Each structure stands twice: as structure tokens, then as C-alpha cells.
Amino acid sequence: QGILYVVATPIGNLADITERARKVLSEVDLIAAEDTRQTRRLLTHYGISTKTIAYHDHNETRLAPRLLAALDQGHQIALVSDAGTPLISDPGLTLVAAARERGLTVIPVPGPSAVICALSAAGLPSDRFLFVGFPPRLSGQRERWLAELGSERGTLVLYESGHRVVETLQALARVMGETRRVVIARELTKRFETFLSGPASVLATRLATDPEQRLGEFVILVEGSRAQGEVDRGEQERVLRILCDTLP
Ligand code: SAM
């Protein structure tokens, strides 16, 4: 019986590939890649010449049965996405779920993922977090989506593109207010890696007025409502103390 490896690849810095990922990618029979040209560049960099096949959102349902048949015949296949960990806002669920259902062996080969990378260095609580992927593109839907997340107690982690990052920060300011800390992690592991933090509206203005800060890929992290609750309680206590001190 074959094996399906789910292999994480770098999110920017090519030195972030693991030794195990290189070994698996060079030894499998086939690499199912979200974008074969992008993966070919990566493989060439590591001196790997394994055959690739395109496996993406648009052919997932059509291609999954072919890959499952190859696995049934004993082939070893690696699944990779353009960057980071497959299935994390990336294709692969259809194949992995079907492979599991058939009782095939699915082996994760862990490595970079922007969500964990950002969380590890943002300085926001990381004991409890909710990863929610990309916000909806339409503004009404996006605000409703954010409103539903407003009571989440853990840190919220969102993915966003440079084209929409200002709009999303503005929506965050409108929906969640100004008291929560927000961190934007841009171009992680790359030359222009930047962490900016502050209230959503301040960050929105900063990015709106500085086009360079809108370039590249973004993770947005928002302090959860629990942490904010603690700030509020602190504020309540401060007000109470002032009242007590001033009362006769
Ligand atoms: N599977 C990937 C992972 O494990 O992180 C995510 C793929 S998703 C299609 C791409 C999004 O991830 C980008 O739009 C951005 O929000 C985030 N991302 C990926 N690489 C990043 C990086 N180097 N810096 C900041 N965000 C990144």
C-alpha cells in the first residue's frame, strides 16, 4: 500500500525547508503540487527532480480519484502547496480526507506555516487562538464575519493580501473598537519582514499612507475578547479606586 505525505515547504526563506521534507520530496514517486511551476523552482533549488502533477482547487475532485488509485497500487505521493503547510488555507482536504477514509497511510511532514510563525513572534497571547483564514472580500459580509468573531476569547489570526489589508484593518476598528491590540506580520521570513502593532485604526492609517507597508503577504493578529476583558476590568478597578478615594 502507498503512502501520502503532506509536506510543508518554506513561506519565503528557502533555508526553512526541513531535512525530512527534502528527503521525502526526493524519494517519492510523484509530487502533487498546487502550482507545478512554483514547486519546480523550489525543487530545482534543492536539486530534486521528482515528477510533479498539478493538484489545485479547480481539479481537486477530478484528480483525487487518480491519486488514490496510484496510492492503492503502492505509489508514494507527496502533497505540497505553493508555500507553507498544505490544507492551511490551501488545497488538499479532499485528497487527505478520502485517503483517510480508505484507510491509507497519511504522514505529515511538518514545517513552516504563516499562522504559527506570526503567532510565535507577535507577542499576543498564544495559549488560546483561533485561526480563521481569509476574511470575506465583500465589505458587508466581512463586517458580519468579524462581528461573529468579536466574542472569541483567544487571539484571532487572519490571513490577508496587500490589496485588502487596509480595508480589513478599518473594518476591524469599526467592529471590534479601538482597545484591542492588533499586530500585522508582513513578509515573514523574507527580506522585508515587518511586525507592526497598535490599535486597528492606527495601523490602517499607517498602511494607507505608506504604500511600501502594503507590499507582500500579511498575517493579522487580534487580541481576543478575554484579554480585552482583563484590560476593561483593570480600567473598572482604576475608576472604582478613584471613586472610593474621592468619596467622603
Ligand atoms: N498554507 C500557507 C501556510 O501554511 O501559511 C498559507 C497559504 S495562503 C493561500 C497564503 C496566505 O498566507 C497569504 O496571503 C498570507 O496571508 C499568508 N502568508 C503566507 N506566507 C506569508 C509570509 N511569508 N508572511 C506573511 N504572511 C504569509
Boltz pocket constraint, residues with backbone or C-beta under 6 A from the ligand:
constraints:
  - pocket:
      binder: B
      contacts: [[A, 11], [A, 12], [A, 81], [A, 83], [A, 84], [A, 85], [A, 86], [A, 87], [A, 88], [A, 89], [A, 90], [A, 112], [A, 113], [A, 114], [A, 115], [A, 158], [A, 159], [A, 160], [A, 161], [A, 185], [A, 186], [A, 187], [A, 188], [A, 189], [A, 190], [A, 217], [A, 218], [A, 219]]
      max_distance: 6.0
